[in-house]
Amino acid sequence: MGIKYVYDFGEGNREMKNLLGGKGANLAEMTGLGIPVPSGFTITTEACVYFSENGAYPPGLEDEISKHLDSLEREMGKKLGDADDPLLVSVRSGARVSMPGMMDTVLNLGLNDESVEALARQTGDERFACDSYRRFVQMFSEVVMGVEGEGRQEGKLFENAISAIKEEKGVTMDTELSASDLKELVGRFKEITRKESSREFPTDPKEQLDLSIKAVFGSWNNKRAVDYRKLYKIPADWGTAVNVQSMVFGNKGESSATGVAFTRDAATGERVRYGDFLINAQGEDVVAGVRNTEPISKLSDEMPEVAGELESIMETLEEQYKDMCDIEFTVEDGTLWMLQTRIGKRTAAAALKIAVDMVGEGLITKEEAVGRIDPDQLDQLLHPQFDDGAEYEVVARGMNASPGAAVGKVVFDSNTAESKEESGEDVILVRWETTPDDLHGMVASRGILTSHGGKTSHAAVVARGMGKPCVCGCDSLRIDEEDRRCTIGGHKVKEGDVISIDGTTGRVVIGPVSLVEPEVTGDFDTVLSWADEIRELGVWANADTPEDAARAREFGAEGIGLCRTEHMFLGDRQPIIQRIILAESTEDAGDDLATLLEIQRKDFVGIFEAMDGLPVTIRLLDPPLHEFMPDATDLEVELAVAKERGECSPEEIEEKECYLENVMSMVEANPMLGLRGCRLGITFPEEYHMQVRAIMEAALERKAAGGDPRVEIMIPLVSIYTELEVLREESEQIIEQVFKEKGTRIDYHIGTMIELPRAALTADEIAKYADFFSFGTNDLTQTTFGFSRDDIEAKFLPLYLRRKILVDNPFETLDVEGVGKLVKMGVELGRSTNPDLKVGICGEHGGDPRSISFCSDAGLDYVSCSPFRVPVARIAAAQAALEKKAKS
Amino acid sequence: MGIKYVYDFGEGNREMKNLLGGKGANLAEMTGLGIPVPSGFTITTEACVYFSENGAYPPGLEDEISKHLDSLEREMGKKLGDADDPLLVSVRSGARVSMPGMMDTVLNLGLNDESVEALARQTGDERFACDSYRRFVQMFSEVVMGVEGEGRQEGKLFENAISAIKEEKGVTMDTELSASDLKELVGRFKEITRKESSREFPTDPKEQLDLSIKAVFGSWNNKRAVDYRKLYKIPADWGTAVNVQSMVFGNKGESSATGVAFTRDAATGERVRYGDFLINAQGEDVVAGVRNTEPISKLSDEMPEVAGELESIMETLEEQYKDMCDIEFTVEDGTLWMLQTRIGKRTAAAALKIAVDMVGEGLITKEEAVGRIDPDQLDQLLHPQFDDGAEYEVVARGMNASPGAAVGKVVFDSNTAESKEESGEDVILVRWETTPDDLHGMVASRGILTSHGGKTSHAAVVARGMGKPCVCGCDSLRIDEEDRRCTIGGHKVKEGDVISIDGTTGRVVIGPVSLVEPEVTGDFDTVLSWADEIRELGVWANADTPEDAARAREFGAEGIGLCRTEHMFLGDRQPIIQRIILAESTEDAGDDLATLLEIQRKDFVGIFEAMDGLPVTIRLLDPPLHEFMPDATDLEVELAVAKERGECSPEEIEEKECYLENVMSMVEANPMLGLRGCRLGITFPEEYHMQVRAIMEAALERKAAGGDPRVEIMIPLVSIYTELEVLREESEQIIEQVFKEKGTRIDYHIGTMIELPRAALTADEIAKYADFFSFGTNDLTQTTFGFSRDDIEAKFLPLYLRRKILVDNPFETLDVEGVGKLVKMGVELGRSTNPDLKVGICGEHGGDPRSISFCSDAGLDYVSCSPFRVPVARIAAAQAALEKKAKS
């Protein structure tokens, strides 16, 4: 007996997601719990993987399917395609993780010209039977036979055929078409399919099933699914399972219905049932936003018994899953059937509220609560909102489908969204409703506005997942896509006009609204405080100004891990540093150095004040000097033109030439690898001396004012221990001098960035002269890969990601195999000679959850990230600690 | 009892060089062999190190010196400064390795106004005594009291005093001055010293001794010594020993003499005694080249007995040292005294001949012979010689002091030599004679020409050590330094005129002579063949043309480790590659690609032919594309000027703008880390495909012609294994296609360069797709340090070396601690997944002996270097194998 590829719903449980997919495992779980689920079976993901690799079923699968189908037919007492009592089935994809709408589904399978008659007889509803047949032929043609139709936009052959027959019959609504009209329509559909696919529509239900299963397997590798996997970093080799399930019908009349619901409010997290239903409809009608739905709270008005049963099932599911669940159900002739359940997607705010509530309800522990928050998703809570003080007119309202506010230019299609975004514009995607084909446009947009669909519509679900602001179902939005314009609440808007949307409240404004940064409050704070109890890693922030430092502290930063001083040399200070650079000697630069010392001291006083009592790591000047100078090419062009015009005196020309020569002498072939960082400090010691003095004078000023400054001086770009040895010694001399002058002293630390491979490789030597290491993983990634970030992100990195030469952008997620190896080596070697060494990371990776998990493994003491990422990092650090605990 | 700091000559032996210095250890050795050596003692290098660090003698040293002095006085039956029978001593430096003339010496120490009278009485030669006293006062004043004098050029106070007294006395020669004239001169000298140093000349001989010892210790850190150490990579913490030895006098009349000699010819290696002597002179007169010397072969004419004794001592020394020795001797009143011996410096040719001869004589083994060759020095044999076919007039002849020929502009001082060399000019340093202060000028020159001094003069010894051509003692050279001109053989030459010299023959030519590259023959070949028997590392060459490949093969290269294909795209081929780069599509580039394919195939056929039967590693296109394009700044200036002039039509302007935009789009912030190497191959596959096809078509063409091409295709700049995976697959497809087209196949290998840290760190993954690794240590050094070679060598590397932040230039000698760690890691990881992996190095380090030793330790299979370095690498590889054997 070989591998088992097919499982009856009775055979599995929710732990078997990898094999049965999420949908299959959850159907099995519900079946096990005695919840009413239409019978069926699941073909495993392993079968899909085999199929993807070999283009054919694995040996034995065909038999297995056949056997399970037989047993399904026995159980249901019906037969697929039977001329008397036909069994109809759905064929649905179901991967390990939910990929909503990305892969294909076939419903009503088993109908043909014979069985449709039997179905009519069995149900006594010929129109229902014919409508089901019509839907099946359309769906099968589209999904399995590749005929384009509704929802794909490229062609609308089936929709046009419906419109045509309605016109012929003189009716306006689909529901006005009679059974015989629908039969005629089926004939026309089959004709379309024959023409488009050059094949006959298959009448044998077993052939239909076989083709459908293969189509679902194949849809694992369609473009939408591949794009989605890339966005959510889902491995291509997971595959999808296929669920074959007996059909139930929500469109069998007024005692039938279909709906989707969440056991709690997916937007706010409140403990209320949340969702929509439609009487006399199939599930796709709800999800596609085609008809306007009723809120789930109304179900008890329409079907009180069903509503009660549903309520009790939702209770059971929350008990069982210990989480908010998302369900799909159908009521057929007054009988409730559950078609799906899974852990429900939610906004970040809802995730926090649900986690906090469930801890309160005793359902889960604090650790579980912290563990289930997606730190990346929290970012959406840290997105801007409309400024309360701003004046604006709300011209329309829609559903508050995904929180956060956005301002951007209106675009009406995803390709335009993408191209405008690439040229640096902020855009808002404005659509009737989005489809899975709009994924790239949604990624490119600042926010999404739709005229149709509810909170469970495609746009809403996907936008929430992405953390993009989204306003849905904005009734007063009328789009004229062809003419590239729309009206919103009666106001005319054309493509390129700016609008603002607020996905937290559903408001839409014409023109820009000023936005404010959010604060961390309530449930977020609660979860963060739990995270702080759990985590071992410190969370610090990168901040260059007192304002940034203050914000970082509000967000919970426990120190400044990187204060870049070069930003302090721009603006009106630039002429001063330019003069210093061009000075022939230290004496010539004396006055300017003194001026800069004053300015820098004030900068540092402000930062020490904002971070009183917490460590402030100040990095000495890092960038190459030419960054402070004008562009040499511009000067060269200017000089050439000036000579050409002959308007300048020979002296002016000579002066320009001399200046150009000075600037040219600073130009480097590869400035990233040139005269910068500590190399500057060694070559032109006066700048470093000035900075060290400014730092210490500022600290002593704060101390005199009763403050508690914690000074950490960081020397960048060390590759040889002697660089640090020399600069540490010089710095200490200056510090001692300042102490002597001021008659007082404080503790301080001097450390270095580890941002070059050689620094990591020789960290044992370097650590002898360092109180701390801070891994500068941006530069370390550049030199380890030999990638100049400025150059490659535009040139070949997109291609590398597309061709999967790289799985992740190493500037976003730390490259564990290469850069990570150096980090680990650096930590181990450093601590081997200096056991007290404090070790952190201050590259952008410090705010990336997967990288934080690595930092925890590598034994770092802290991560430092941008102020807005601090809360994210606190959660991620706690999760890293939980993972570590689970492993040990 | 503390540390022993002073050793009598009887207490040591030649193994104790580290402690006693070379001179001290060898004096002890000779004393032990019963060879006549004037008695004395050695103060250890440890005492010097202590003195350098603390500015004072170590505790106990003063006592020890005092005791050893007592015992010396007892042994000699004389007392320092004694009014009856005074002991005179010399105080000489002596480091572990010889540093000729770099440190200070004091002779005739012990003389004062009293003891000089006693010396006169004892020797019955008042003039001799007074002359000795005069010399002592001058030397002591210069060396110990810091009064500048002869040989320093800055001042000539003592020389002027001598001239003045000669004028007063109406004489022209020093020797015409009487004893009382000399006494008067001593008085004047003391007056000069008092004035210049503001101190009295010390009359107490013990104070003289103490000050002299301290001065010699101090001279370890004088500028010349520090420069010399830097040049020869001698650690600063070795220190120098000080030898205090009783004086003997070669200037006591016609039965006295002094001389230096080598036991074999230091220039050719021939088995003849080689050197110079002077009757009635002190040793310094010989070395300084002040008087014209007699060849040592003449000694038997003048002093047959002494000559016989000397011959037998030289015999003994060669027996004992099993090497060619360099000796200094003095004959005092017919008695021979040995003042020094050491292993003699020699030209590379002499080193080879001596090694080969001594193996023949049974003195040493082949391994010892190979082990004692300095591979770096061999480079001088690979220097150019006058072209035999060239027509030129020899206007003068001097001594063939250091072999090789040079062409350059005449300069008359070292500072000018240095500054002209820095501005890219070839210079010949033309001097009366060089002094240790000329070291930097000699380094800067292509060759050295002097009018005075013999083969053991300063210029000759130092030039041989440096491997610079040198012609010495050219009588017909008359220099007018002030007017910046000279005559050579009667021809007028001014500074900046070009001359040619041949240090192998002593010829001097006015104007340039065309030079030819040398071949490896005779003893060199013999030693190389022994080296080949010993070595384990393969020695390959980097060569880009059939000519280079042929030369490399002549020099013994066993393969081509790096054939750069980008050089093949320059010259008249550049427009073709430019058109390919600017083509919008592969179709547009089709014709040009086909042209380039033809050209490349021919290139490769030539190289395969030259290296028939040996591996040829061809690297696919590596540099960033903009290197093939004109400079963007130039274009921008051109465009601005064109617009300003208004002479171009709008169409021409637009065309220029479009072209500029194209070129600008290729400009990168850090091209070293940008779109180059395999990244090009992935982004624009057609160039790589063309190259792979050209290589294989060439190989099959050679095979069809009966050749044996060994194809190794090398893919550069891999940092991720997937890059190699993809490119290997594409290459294999093309190769299979070529095989199919030609109906035949050959073996081939595909490998990669390991030249980025990440490649070394993930070598286990990469090795799965590589047949070989070649460490590109130039780029690996750049990325490991974060050093852009183009930028740092001019900007801060010299400072880093001067301040000892770096000990070596890591682009010359492989950085074992950092880059070396990556190399070792790369080798180990690579072989862990691919045990058959062939591993080599093709960076410039492949020709550096110390780096070759590291490569041997790291387990590499071969090194690849420039063709001229191949013989050097063969010797270095053999020595590495010997070291390895010695260690195991």
Contacts between the chains, C-beta under 8 A, distances in Angstrom:
chain1	res1	chain2	res2	distance
A	632	B	633	7.6
A	633	B	632	7.6
A	633	B	633	4.7
A	633	B	636	5.9
A	636	B	633	5.9
A	636	B	636	7.6
A	636	B	637	5.6
A	637	B	636	5.6
A	637	B	637	5.5
A	637	B	640	4.6
A	640	B	637	4.6
A	640	B	640	5.8
A	640	B	641	5.3
A	641	B	640	5.3
A	641	B	641	7.1
A	641	B	644	5.5
A	644	B	641	5.5
A	644	B	644	4.3
A	644	B	645	6.8
A	645	B	644	6.7
A	668	B	788	6.6
A	668	B	790	7.6
A	668	B	791	4.3
A	668	B	795	8.0
A	669	B	671	7.0
A	669	B	672	7.2
A	669	B	788	5.9
A	669	B	790	4.2
A	669	B	791	5.7
A	670	B	670	4.4
A	670	B	671	6.6
A	670	B	672	4.4
A	670	B	673	6.9
A	670	B	788	3.7
A	670	B	790	7.0
A	670	B	791	6.3
A	671	B	669	7.0
A	671	B	670	6.7
A	671	B	788	7.9
A	671	B	791	7.6
A	672	B	669	7.2
A	672	B	670	4.4
A	672	B	673	6.5
A	672	B	786	7.6
A	672	B	788	7.5
A	673	B	670	6.9
A	673	B	672	6.5
A	673	B	673	7.5
A	673	B	782	6.3
A	673	B	783	7.8
A	673	B	786	5.2
A	673	B	787	5.8
A	673	B	788	3.6
A	673	B	791	6.8
A	673	B	792	7.7
A	674	B	788	5.1
A	674	B	791	3.8
A	674	B	792	6.6
A	674	B	795	7.0
A	675	B	791	6.5
A	675	B	792	7.1
A	675	B	795	4.8
A	675	B	796	5.9
A	679	B	792	7.7
A	679	B	795	8.0
A	679	B	796	5.3
A	682	B	796	6.9
A	682	B	799	6.9
A	682	B	800	7.5
A	682	B	803	7.4
A	682	B	805	6.8
A	683	B	795	7.2
A	683	B	796	5.1
A	683	B	799	6.2
A	717	B	786	6.6
A	719	B	784	7.8
A	719	B	785	4.7
A	719	B	786	5.7
A	719	B	787	7.5
A	719	B	818	7.4
A	720	B	785	7.8
A	720	B	800	8.0
A	720	B	805	6.1
A	720	B	806	6.3
A	722	B	804	7.1
A	722	B	805	4.4
A	722	B	806	7.4
A	723	B	805	5.9
A	726	B	803	7.1
A	726	B	805	6.5
A	755	B	786	7.8
A	756	B	784	7.3
A	756	B	785	6.6
A	756	B	786	4.1
A	757	B	757	4.0
A	757	B	783	6.6
A	757	B	784	4.6
A	757	B	786	7.8
A	757	B	818	7.3
A	757	B	822	7.1
A	758	B	784	4.8
A	758	B	785	5.2
A	758	B	786	7.4
A	758	B	815	7.5
A	758	B	818	3.8
A	758	B	819	7.4
A	761	B	784	7.2
A	761	B	817	7.3
A	761	B	818	4.8
A	761	B	821	4.9
A	761	B	822	6.8
A	762	B	817	5.4
A	762	B	818	5.5
A	762	B	821	7.9
A	765	B	817	7.5
A	779	B	786	7.4
A	782	B	673	6.3
A	783	B	673	7.8
A	783	B	757	6.6
A	783	B	783	4.9
A	783	B	784	7.5
A	783	B	786	5.2
A	784	B	719	7.8
A	784	B	756	7.3
A	784	B	757	4.6
A	784	B	758	4.7
A	784	B	761	7.2
A	784	B	783	7.5
A	785	B	719	4.7
A	785	B	720	7.8
A	785	B	756	6.6
A	785	B	758	5.2
A	786	B	672	7.6
A	786	B	673	5.1
A	786	B	717	6.6
A	786	B	719	5.7
A	786	B	755	7.8
A	786	B	756	4.1
A	786	B	757	7.8
A	786	B	758	7.4
A	786	B	779	7.4
A	786	B	783	5.2
A	787	B	673	5.8
A	787	B	719	7.5
A	788	B	668	6.6
A	788	B	669	5.9
A	788	B	670	3.7
A	788	B	671	7.9
A	788	B	672	7.5
A	788	B	673	3.6
A	788	B	674	5.1
A	790	B	668	7.7
A	790	B	669	4.2
A	790	B	670	7.0
A	791	B	668	4.3
A	791	B	669	5.7
A	791	B	670	6.2
A	791	B	671	7.6
A	791	B	673	6.8
A	791	B	674	3.8
A	791	B	675	6.5
A	792	B	673	7.7
A	792	B	674	6.6
A	792	B	675	7.1
A	792	B	679	7.7
A	795	B	668	7.9
A	795	B	674	7.0
A	795	B	675	4.8
A	795	B	679	8.0
A	795	B	683	7.2
A	796	B	675	5.9
A	796	B	679	5.3
A	796	B	682	6.9
A	796	B	683	5.1
A	799	B	682	7.0
A	799	B	683	6.2
A	800	B	682	7.5
A	800	B	720	8.0
A	803	B	682	7.4
A	803	B	726	7.1
A	804	B	722	7.1
A	805	B	682	6.9
A	805	B	720	6.1
A	805	B	722	4.4
A	805	B	723	5.8
A	805	B	726	6.4
A	806	B	720	6.3
A	806	B	722	7.4
A	815	B	758	7.5
A	817	B	761	7.4
A	817	B	762	5.4
A	817	B	765	7.5
A	818	B	719	7.4
A	818	B	757	7.4
A	818	B	758	3.8
A	818	B	761	4.9
A	818	B	762	5.5
A	819	B	758	7.4
A	821	B	761	4.9
A	821	B	762	7.9
A	822	B	757	7.1
A	822	B	761	6.8
